[in-house]
Amino acid sequence: MSREDGRDGGGAEGAPPEQLAFIRESVRKAKGPRAKPRTWRGAALAPELPVARVLVDKGVLHLDRYFDYAVPEELDADAQPGVRVRVRFGAGRHRVREGRREGGGLIDGFLVERLAESDYSGPLAALAQVVSPERVLDDELLGLARAVADRYAGSLADVLQLAVPPRSAKAEQRPSPDPLPPPAAPGAGSWGRYEHGEAFLRALASGGAPRAVWNALPGPEWSAEIARAVAATLAGGRGALVVVPDGRAVARVDAALTELLGTGRHAVLTADAGPEKRYREWLAVRRGSVRVVVGTRAAMFAPVRNLGLVVIWDDGDDSHSELHAPQPHAREVLLLRAAQDKCAFLLGSWSCTVEAAQLVETGWARPLVASRERVRGAAPLVRTVGDQDLARDEAARAARLPTLAWQVVRDALRSGPVLVQVPRRGYVPRLACANCRAPARCRHCAGPLEAQEAGALRCGWCGREEGSWHCAECGGYRLRAQVVGARRTAEELGRAFPAVPVRTSGREHVLDTVPGAPALVVSTPGAEPVAEGGYAAALLLDGWAMLGRPDLRAGEDALRRWIGAAGLVRPQTAGGIVVAVAEPTLRPVQALVRWDPVGHAVRELAERAELGFPPVSRMAAVSGAVAAVGEFLRAVELPAEAEVLGPVPVPVVSSGGPRRVGAPPPGEWWERALIRVPPGKGAALAAALKAAQAARMARGAGGGEAAVRVRIDPPDIG
């Protein structure tokens, strides 16, 4: 090879010239650059509807709107509403050639609609690429996503990231199966145990839209009952969507649907599934091949055709709250779907949340419960061990295990396994009256009082100090921390019964099922495995740790977790017994003894309505650095009825400890303010917070130390 100046192209002096064959071989082996979408410079536009309205995937509030693009003639056939596209975004007016804008970075988006002309007077950039002709977004899903974004003060692009799974070209190329004909209407089965249960199934099969809050009887039949409700909806020619908290519950409903309907009639959507499998199942639902979906919160936006029923099981579980912006709750999304699609709604649980009680109290839904005789026949016997019992019990002081609990375990191990529920570590104690244990609350906003290092009391919501507290229930003046009891009871059980195998189920390793042979099963709340034939007994230990959390939902959540564990125990008629180590005079403990979660939720709802707590009121949390939160609160135009509580300091997170969702970065000092509005003003509050946040981002003040996090309806408000 020779260079242009005629000199030899070899390397060092005297070295042989490089052979052309070697160069060709190296070119063949080299990885070529990926082709970039063309800019369509000078290309002809589509003859009809040459304007595409696109939602760009930016996810920032000040860009939460549609943008118009020109449709090249070569993309006319594929550029249909609902497809994924790539567009150039961010080009300025100085990059205009022959009347068309060019330049800018390539980003993803969704083509929302085609128009004959644009409202924008300047030149339009052209669509760069149609990623796939698969129409993944329709008007129904777009309307739902917009409603969720408005409710939670978020952006439409963020909601669609949750609603539409990432694309898999391999999954799109595979055709979906043909839909199966509707099955026959199922029999009532175990729904006959509930008042109006058979009528509920008949309404589903006939095409009606009943709305019910279902207090399920203890036992494993709940998954089969959900399957029958789904089958009745299918028999009426409509689709169904079932959302459950975790993969174990998905597996149970999946097995029940397969047993009742066979294979090919439902799809399973969970975040744990691989991208290709999840997208393939989602496409089968989108194309109408499958009419039933069961899954975790990842399935709450599933595009079921002709939706006739939405079901949510155990709506009080934390897993139903989405971790990514704008952090919607599956219950609220399904409520929006029920109103938007005018379909049936079923909220089921062994327990009952205050939100579920509110749906019944307002008349939006009807209760679906069993008679008291059936409840007593299906529930286990519940016994309690309180402070006075522990004080008189020598064994409890020495071995940290009450005598009653030891005797129950000893007798139950003769006939089956025993469940031991131990609360998670890390609960922060809160203060209560030393006489009646009523929570100590602020006189101004009814928030929880916290003890400071100097001994003074301060509200955890509004930050006001309390110098002369007294109990509103009994008039007492002495306070105590509510967290007492044994942390190492599981170890003591193992020493007390050395010949019995001990199994553990928790965050690191969660068991799904355990055999029916005698064994001790130690579990954290929510990780209890199902025992074959049911547990012979259950111990609910260290109840103060669950009741003493500094959270508005502490009592409700403790009762839900207790009933979730007790529901796995055999009925009282079969010898099932539950021992709860908690003060029997407390309201959640009394509800557990009576097995009356609905009554507890109704009383909680009445108390919250009197104090102005959610869900009667709507609340938002604003957190961030001290200066940023103050600037945000001064700039936001809140409704006239809004009440700002705080700001108060947020506990500093250590670099080595666990970090909760929404917590400040390790080592940073943050503040949090709560904003409360009365019923009917939730939409105005969300709109005001969204507008203020969008204005901050447009000014470039939304990142770094100036970042402010806004969350509507925070699950933990203290």
Order of alpha helices (4+ residues) and beta strands (2+ residues): alpha-beta-beta-beta-beta-beta-beta-beta-alpha-alpha-alpha-alpha-beta-alpha-beta-alpha-beta-alpha-beta-beta-alpha-beta-alpha-beta-alpha-beta-alpha-alpha-alpha-beta-beta-beta-beta-beta-beta-alpha-beta-beta-beta-beta-beta-alpha-alpha-beta-alpha-alpha-beta-alpha-beta-beta-alpha-beta
